[in-house]
Amino acid sequence: MSGIRNTFSVSILAMAIHALLNPAVAQAAASSSNSQQDLVVDATTSADDDNEKQDYAVKTTRAGTKLLLTPRDVPQSLSVVTQQRMQDQNLQSVNDVLTNATGISTNLIDSERSEYYSRGFKISNFSYDGIPTSVNDSWNYGDAASDTAIYDRIEIVRGATGLMTGAGSPAASINMVRKHADSKTFTGSIIASYGSWNKQRYVADLSAPLNQDGSLRGRVVTGYSDEDGWLDRYHKTKKFLYGVLDADITEHTTLSLGYDYEDANTGNPTWGGLPMFYSNNATTHYDRSLNSAANWARYNTNSRKVFADIDHNFDNGWNIHVNGTHAENTFNDKLLYVMGNADQDTGEGTTGYGSMDRGKRQMDSFDGYASGPIELLGRQHQLMAGVSYSRQHNATYSQDGVTDLENYDIATSDMGIFNNSWNGNIAEPQWQGWYQNANDTIRQKSAYTAARFSLADPLSLIIGARYTQWSTNGSSGDMTKNNTAPYAGLVYDINDTWSAYGSYTSIFLPQTYRDTSGKYLSPVTGKSYETGLKSAWYDGRLTATVAVFRIEQDNVGQAIDGVYLSGSEQAYAPAKGAVSKGAEFELNGALTDNLQLTFGATRYVARDKEGRFNSYQPQTSFKLFTRYQLPMLPDLTVGGGLNWQNRVFEDATNATGDTVRVYQGSYPLASVFARYQVTKQVAVQANVDNLFDREYYSYMNSYVYGAPRSFSMSLSYQF
């Protein structure tokens, strides 16, 4: 990998020098288009083109089926977060995007880890340009912290997505779509920002042709950030580099080669949250800034990806797309977990547990498919078929850190007084030697197909299936599962604006969660149903979806409160008979050329045989964000948003061993932003999040506060 990295870095440097020194390409041009349909950006664009580049909606997508469809023709709930919305709302990481996406709820487990839910179930399917990656949130490889500057858009399909991801999650699938070198003229942007807790972020995005006719193009996106965070003593730095070469080998064939590197280092990171109860069983209420980390705690994540794409369009409308990816992710940490119940007056009585962990995840994947039109019985239809293979190796190791071998913890006397004055100044524990948590390889081989049949002018049927051979072998035992996941969807065009749809798919999800004995849980099985209405106005610039859904499944992994395997890996137990049913609504896009809006609302009920399922997840929520360019002052753009969720609860164990139900009440989080176009190329922007400084818990297995009010100012230069 080091050879690849060094070679690619030299290539990127050569590209930048060539672009800067060649007067034929070093000229001002319109920014590269974020539109999915614009493969080449011309130096001259119309006002309509400029408006669409700033839209929150896309006109076509392959999300859900890999058939090229309008969002209205996809028979599932689909949200797309464009790069323009990321810039307006200051969504700097994938975590920021998911936190503000319709139908997604986020739990901040500690300072470095988050988990995501949709329709009551945990999201485990993450893809990069359609290539799935299995993510286990017990170990943080930095996936959700990935910087959004390298992505053109992020696609979210809610509900089961087994047709595209193989083992199908009933929650949602997240697909990050990378930027490409689409411009035949030299263009780019530089952004510098500063905000609360001394957060600095610098991003450069450069595109240029590398030969006379622009058939070979390059793009570099690189950045650096440095912040203290709202927790005392916390500090984090992050750097990233993304480069891609796009070559038009022929008039109909494009080859893409890319490299993606990201590295993050955190000082004084937390593991878990703050204790929930004092020794007298009163609930705690520590300061939001209290950091439970020891001064010797640290966290590092590193990610490297190399990918190649080839895309060929035939004259008859057919398309072949082949993608190959090699990815390596590592993490290293040294952490402190605060346990026990302190005296409310003195702060004495807590114990601790140290863990030193390291892990490596390697993935090699291949995906290839063909799609295009077919004619049958005098009507035009669409057909898609493909194959995929992935091999993912996961290895994690830990050392326990203790000072009291008899109780196997960090003794109360070594922890000292734990209260709002805690400064983390404790000695390192005695590390007990490395042991293996897991060393497993997951393989997935799949063949899939889907077809969209035009049954009548207003009626289309999408049917498909995916056959998957899924296996894992290694330290946790061997398991092999074969499954065929059917998919069916029906779309009826009521008129030129509205469509009605329905879809069905089965659920099959082998789980990498483990029980208290260290064995994998049995696969999740079940069925997913969805029906609703979709609409599109203004040539697809504004879309709306109203959906109702029902998910039935068994063997869903639920975290066992306070129970961990060796190291810091959460233990899970299977839940029987879980059912989630509810409704969603989303309005997204351009209400006018001056007004962009996204509004999403979700209401569902999730239960199993023991009652409410995953009760710590909000079952009612809405998210709103809007941007308005003032007609009387076109250089000024203003906007804001509001996220709200209902009350949630968790059954926790207090100091005397009794089960106590703790609540987080409903709360709103407001945000505002303004941008002023100083010149055609220079703009300044201000964002404020959690405008009213609402205090709330993001996680209640142990108390983890959500972020306080924050601001940021940015200066951007586009050329």
Steps between C-alpha positions, in 0.01 A plus 500: 500500500786743572625464143155572364467801728836648402444446127157651512618801702761576233233469229273741683780751544586477131138557409476813715826645360393424143165671552656809657773545239300423186333823386260308281329354803577750775198714434194580708203274441175402658531262792474130431141385498363294783216387278499130439414551133774754415797288393691795353489858621520767231655838557169666415186411691148632497317647798283187512813281518638710785172468691495122461858470624382656826200268536438267793342239268639280221317407181618140461656234720601134501434470874290201600500306173805609290252582226534863392170644624351824619445505879126486427543162327688337791241304706671569834564799723809676367686807626795665328718755679683704237834674537321835484289415804810376683663838442192700601435302818872463579482120498871422517487126572285201409381506861373857450310394188331203667411705808306737275352246256131409490412186695846454655574530872851529640640392836838637605633204701811691608728763354614274213213263421147542373225258405215564257144373486213512254147373558613365837788287373874555493661595169788273402514543121746764380616515139757696304395554138266204540761265654368377839712497816397318816532742793510382861454800729662316793830601343550845352691509172401859430236424234244752623766765562596498132511854361219587259725720284587197286138401430269626228193383689385244757206274415279346768249226419282423801368150551647166392756527220606140448482530120797738500691418818476121509419429860209742534459733794141591589608845619665689215798501268743792481689551173779757476552615140847641439580805292657457156711706263216624281641837392690560176623836630709583804263566789493467874430644842682573824311524830628603843279497809528572871249430773417408856757312706775627270390281212694576184437333166672555167389334176630530143315347203679524162404361159691527173543343155830318461521500121406725209145377436406432864452128447727445802398693809605511863351615827650544846310567821713544811443644843604537862303570818598569859259541795476489878135392534257591777649242739781615728849397384366351175696558180467352152681544171404356164657507156378354174599470135285384213616480141336366188597473133224468239597399148275483194661197340253515213196711421290253699743368765627672815761362739536639852783438746487642849664510841345603831703556818386624841670510839358622832667535841316573824643593836296425814213316328219355709388138512132483577328776692463633851361291790121528522452462877665616819549253783173622659313409175444864403552560128816689415518834324862569417619798297485458123869581480604223743737261325518151651823418313836458667782722380676200351199408283532527121332383179630471144322387184649464155331422169640429153296407196603436141231457238454459127184545293433439136179613336398426140191621316381316190320667211187296574461658847663222700763573763765288670653612827782319684645609834786360705613622843774420750460659842705488820383649830682495832441632850712524814372620834568522871182564699350535848147392590359654817288256703315494828307764688663800661388658824289802406678726750860378497537348151666191646408145408553454126719233350642476152608263229773556245512357151771524239368388161617469144332370190527468125230458239590407144252476217531398137187531293383477143167592347394494138163542337336574167179693450298623209173501307325197358190472282233243580143472373529835330604691813832636631635356827824515701720211610797484735720206601826476686737309725701604804763361732645633823750372751529683831752408767455637852755456778490668841721465807484644851682542828319548829618776730449446874658592832298261720556146375256350750204705375660540156442873475664833572448540873303783658815628668670529160203670335480774761205738525269495199299820477482807279859584598636166375809569288597150385834520676531136606783256448486246220381159618694177471446361151437126508631398158349474153226253419294443189139614487425385148680400184235425241449513126160570347439409136197585293436380145187623326315499172212741459252623245213744472261597225257786459208393283270758347168316539302798373569868442429591866606168663845349550616192688849459646597147594837368599693256712844457647663167574765524769757258636611647832768343717723586791788305647757568765538528874127534568413184311390420149161580351365471146159625388341502154196708423289635216343838574204587275402855420178631349368850444203647318473865389181655360511849350181671614578805286804696381586594859390220734575127517384226734738217586540186706797272565590176675825329586616230737762561767814293545782642705779286645617683809848578621361581845599244762329368810648474848680178404665668201294318235338676207126552520285314248406698187221753510205377292167654409296702252477868410199673342463860386240699309447867436478797267776690321495822303735715296461864396707742292663233286604299807656790692245453781396155625267370769440157655230372734563142614357243739701191590498180700805292591474155657815325614660265750843466662571873505809570709433718804781633718511349850520792742841516664626166363819493292719229356875510550618854439234756409279297262129524584314170560162442332198274539246403229150650519205288386208624299601864451250703294537861388222687322460866423493783250746748351475822304765697314491815287834586342628740237427834336172670587620790282835592347569696819367256760635152577344288773519155652241385751464147633268352761493148644261315729529129576435245774749217556421215739606148579353242738639687800352836402648807337801411287812719526317745724795739499426585136256785422184372336385844389732756344516771239788682334482827310762704321452780249706747299372826353679737263357848542370636165556860607856416615610203286848487653348409839373151579343414835352186646455277798352183630335317786536137611257360757450159657261358758575363847706182531590279795744236617468240777819532704639342817560733795755478781300244701428277199143611438368561149411865449346656192679820399366744244626755254217738427414627154720781378554729199835599352500817289763622255549810285742602226577793272730535201606817323653495152766769534612462139425247228775281644512584872231421758474510879265275697392471863324203663358457850387158624289427809406868491321499838771289667265215589650250746415138426634146516590339168550160666355352818669164554738733676449874479652659190410862436421637158696796367435845653445810290778554247586742223729501198618760250638408160664678210487335159669579169380336179668521163 
